[in-house]
Amino acid sequence: MIPMKLYEKTIASKSIFEGKVIHVKLDDVELENGDKAKREIVEHPGGVCVAALTENNELLFVRQFRYPYKEIVLELPAGKLEKGQNPLENGKRELLEETGAIGAGYVTLGQLYPSPGYCGEIIHLYFCRIDHFENQQLDNDEFLNVEKIPLDKAVEMVLANEIPDSKTQVAVLKTAALLKRFAV
């Protein structure tokens, strides 16, 4: 069997939409076999998600309305990357803004590609222990409730499909595995 190169060469790129958060473009590409195809791409600045654990092994969650789904979603504190700021600093800021928590001992849980078929977003995942709490600093258009859920229960909720958010699922399961493996 001849190994495939699997690379697609961009021939042309056209901007379709320029929004506040996302940009959409339509690319013409050349495939490995010489055929041509079109690719619709959503460009996104990326995001960050933080699994913050209390001294009682509870994770901090937020419940907030998510407009695309028209429902209230339970998820870990998260947010979009701000231009010029590194992911860890963004994660610390989001955790404070959404929950009032200050974390310590941050550990990376890696990166997540939420929908690699059409979207270039990369979400950076982190784990930390909560050092202390200050006041929430919610944005003017941000409304959410903070909840503490024991890590073991959160794992059960992920496995029972009670938490459909992908970044939260991955961060919860990686946090549980990390704590089991290294007793962090």
C-alpha positions as CSV (number, residue, x, y, z in Angstrom):
1,M,0.0,0.0,0.0
2,I,1.3,3.4,-1.0
3,P,1.2,5.9,2.0
4,M,-0.9,9.0,1.3
5,K,0.4,12.5,1.9
6,L,-3.0,13.6,3.2
7,Y,-2.2,17.3,2.6
8,E,-4.6,19.7,0.9
9,K,-3.0,22.7,-0.9
10,T,-4.9,26.0,-0.7
11,I,-5.4,27.5,-4.2
12,A,-7.6,30.4,-3.3
13,S,-9.4,31.8,-0.2
14,K,-12.4,34.1,-0.1
15,S,-13.7,35.8,3.0
16,I,-17.5,35.2,3.4
17,F,-18.2,36.8,6.8
18,E,-16.3,39.0,9.3
19,G,-17.9,38.9,12.7
20,K,-17.0,40.0,16.2
21,V,-16.0,36.5,17.3
22,I,-15.7,34.4,14.1
23,H,-14.7,34.8,10.5
24,V,-15.9,32.5,7.8
25,K,-14.0,31.8,4.6
26,L,-14.4,29.6,1.5
27,D,-11.2,28.0,0.3
28,D,-10.5,26.2,-3.0
29,V,-8.1,23.3,-2.4
30,E,-6.1,20.8,-4.4
31,L,-6.3,17.2,-3.1
32,E,-3.4,14.7,-3.1
33,N,-4.8,13.1,-6.3
34,G,-5.0,16.5,-8.1
35,D,-8.7,16.9,-7.8
36,K,-10.2,20.2,-6.6
37,A,-12.5,20.7,-3.7
38,K,-14.0,23.5,-1.6
39,R,-13.6,23.9,2.2
40,E,-15.8,26.1,4.4
41,I,-13.7,27.3,7.4
42,V,-14.8,29.0,10.6
43,E,-11.8,31.0,12.0
44,H,-12.1,31.5,15.8
45,P,-9.5,33.0,18.2
46,G,-9.6,29.9,20.4
47,G,-10.7,29.4,23.9
48,V,-9.7,28.2,27.4
49,C,-11.4,26.0,30.0
50,V,-10.4,25.5,33.6
51,A,-11.2,22.6,35.9
52,A,-10.9,24.2,39.3
53,L,-11.0,21.9,42.3
54,T,-11.9,22.9,45.9
55,E,-10.3,21.4,49.0
56,N,-13.3,19.1,49.2
57,N,-12.6,17.7,45.7
58,E,-15.5,19.6,44.1
59,L,-15.2,21.1,40.7
60,L,-16.6,24.6,40.1
61,F,-19.2,24.7,37.3
62,V,-21.3,27.4,35.8
63,R,-24.8,27.2,34.4
64,Q,-25.6,29.6,31.6
65,F,-27.9,30.1,28.7
66,R,-26.2,29.1,25.4
67,Y,-28.0,30.8,22.6
68,P,-27.2,28.4,19.7
69,Y,-28.8,25.5,21.6
70,K,-31.6,27.6,23.3
71,E,-30.9,25.9,26.6
72,I,-29.1,26.3,29.9
73,V,-25.8,24.4,29.8
74,L,-23.7,23.1,32.7
75,E,-20.0,23.6,31.9
76,L,-16.7,24.4,33.5
77,P,-15.5,28.0,33.6
78,A,-14.4,28.9,30.1
79,G,-14.1,31.7,27.6
80,K,-12.7,33.0,24.3
81,L,-9.0,33.9,24.1
82,E,-8.3,37.6,24.1
83,K,-5.9,38.9,21.5
84,G,-2.3,39.1,22.7
85,Q,-2.9,37.2,26.0
86,N,-1.6,33.7,26.5
87,P,-4.1,30.8,27.2
88,L,-3.0,30.3,30.9
89,E,-3.5,34.0,31.8
90,N,-6.8,33.9,30.0
91,G,-7.9,30.9,32.0
92,K,-7.0,32.5,35.2
93,R,-8.9,35.6,34.2
94,E,-12.0,33.6,33.1
95,L,-12.0,31.6,36.4
96,L,-11.9,34.8,38.5
97,E,-14.5,36.6,36.3
98,E,-17.0,33.7,36.3
99,T,-16.6,32.2,39.7
100,G,-14.6,34.6,41.9
101,A,-12.0,31.8,42.4
102,I,-8.2,32.3,42.4
103,G,-6.5,29.1,41.4
104,A,-3.0,27.8,42.3
105,G,-0.8,25.1,40.8
106,Y,-2.1,25.2,37.3
107,V,-1.4,22.1,35.2
108,T,-2.1,21.9,31.4
109,L,-4.6,19.2,30.3
110,G,-3.7,19.8,26.7
111,Q,-5.7,21.1,23.8
112,L,-9.0,20.2,22.2
113,Y,-10.2,20.7,18.6
114,P,-14.0,20.9,19.0
115,S,-15.0,20.5,15.3
116,P,-11.9,20.0,13.1
117,G,-14.0,19.4,10.0
118,Y,-14.8,23.0,9.5
119,C,-13.6,25.1,12.5
120,G,-10.1,26.1,13.4
121,E,-10.8,26.8,17.1
122,I,-8.4,25.3,19.7
123,I,-9.5,25.1,23.3
124,H,-6.7,25.1,25.9
125,L,-7.6,23.0,29.0
126,Y,-6.2,23.5,32.5
127,F,-6.6,22.0,36.0
128,C,-5.9,23.9,39.2
129,R,-6.7,23.8,42.9
130,I,-8.6,26.7,44.3
131,D,-6.5,28.9,46.6
132,H,-9.1,31.4,47.7
133,F,-12.2,33.3,46.5
134,E,-12.7,37.0,45.6
135,N,-15.7,38.6,44.0
136,Q,-17.0,37.6,40.6
137,Q,-16.3,40.0,37.8
138,L,-19.0,39.1,35.2
139,D,-19.1,40.9,31.9
140,N,-22.2,43.1,31.4
141,D,-23.8,40.5,29.0
142,E,-22.9,37.5,31.2
143,F,-25.4,35.8,33.5
144,L,-24.6,32.5,35.2
145,N,-24.9,30.5,38.3
146,V,-21.9,28.9,40.0
147,E,-22.2,25.3,41.3
148,K,-19.8,23.0,43.1
149,I,-20.1,19.3,42.1
150,P,-17.9,16.6,43.6
151,L,-15.4,15.3,41.0
152,D,-16.7,11.7,41.2
153,K,-20.3,12.9,40.6
154,A,-19.1,15.0,37.7
155,V,-17.4,12.0,36.1
156,E,-20.7,10.0,36.5
157,M,-22.6,12.9,34.9
158,V,-20.3,13.0,31.9
159,L,-20.6,9.2,31.5
160,A,-24.4,9.5,31.8
161,N,-24.5,12.2,29.1
162,E,-25.8,14.8,31.6
163,I,-23.0,17.2,30.5
164,P,-23.1,17.5,26.7
165,D,-20.4,20.2,26.5
166,S,-17.3,18.7,24.9
167,K,-14.6,20.8,26.6
168,T,-16.2,20.1,30.0
169,Q,-16.4,16.4,29.3
170,V,-12.7,16.2,28.4
171,A,-11.5,18.4,31.2
172,V,-13.5,16.5,33.8
173,L,-12.3,13.1,32.6
174,K,-8.7,14.3,32.3
175,T,-8.8,15.9,35.7
176,A,-10.1,12.6,37.3
177,A,-7.4,10.6,35.4
178,L,-4.7,13.1,36.5
179,L,-5.6,12.9,40.1
180,K,-5.8,9.1,40.1
181,R,-2.4,8.8,38.4
182,F,-0.4,11.4,40.2
183,A,-2.4,12.2,43.4
184,V,-2.1,15.9,42.5
